[in-house]
Amino acid sequence: MLPMTTRIAIAPHGMATAPTVAPDRSNQVVQKPYPNYKVIVLNDDFNTFQHVAECLMKYIPGMSSDRAWKLTNQVHYEGQATVWVGPQEQAELYHQQLSRAGLTMAPLEVA
């Protein structure tokens, strides 16, 4: 608990009023973690299933063939899929790489 400071207000003509107690301001810094970002691929009418799956395996670290195909199907049947979630800098890189490969991308979103 922080120490309390007592301040006394002085009324006109030098008469003291009841003391006012005001807490000292806290100098504590609250640390907040950086947010994660979602990389989302959108469905379109020109990318093939094969191309989407290959791009996911090529640009998303640790992407297995099975996972890539599941996500590709999700993109097609649900209209979009979150293909990666993590720190902003990496999310920006993967988003840019997938976009340059021709995939239709949603803007990065905070997870």
Buried (B, 14 or more C-beta within 10 A) or exposed (E): EEEEEEEEEEEEEEEEEEEEEEEEEEEEEEEEEEEBBBBBBEBBEEBEEEBBBBBBBEBBEEBEEEBBBBBBBBBBEEEBBBBBBBEEEBBEEBBEBBBEBEBBBBEBBEE
